[in-house]
Amino acid sequence: MPVQTGAQAIAYLIVLLACILLAWWALTAFRLDAFLREPKSLRARMLQLIIAVVIGYNLAKFLMDYAHFASLMRWIL
């Protein structure tokens, strides 16, 4: 079913991007300047982006796995 697979891919991408943005927003509350020499540098922003992608990816993976396994619960009975 290519239509279902395509819809799932689009949904996954939307959830993934939303989780990365959410992680980026949450990281702005964290004071990285206490740990970095130059907190306003490009390298510091890249580090923040990488951390946001890692956290956002894991959050999206968890949410999508949860939704998938919750949809399989109908087969229990």
Long-range contacts (C-beta under 8 A, 24 or more apart in sequence): 12-60, 12-64, 15-60, 15-63, 15-64, 16-56, 16-57, 16-60, 18-60, 19-55, 19-56, 19-57, 19-59, 19-60, 19-63, 20-52, 20-53, 20-56, 20-57, 20-60, 21-56, 22-56, 22-59, 23-51, 23-52, 23-53, 23-55, 23-56, 23-59, 24-48, 24-49, 24-52, 24-56, 26-55, 27-51, 27-52, 27-55
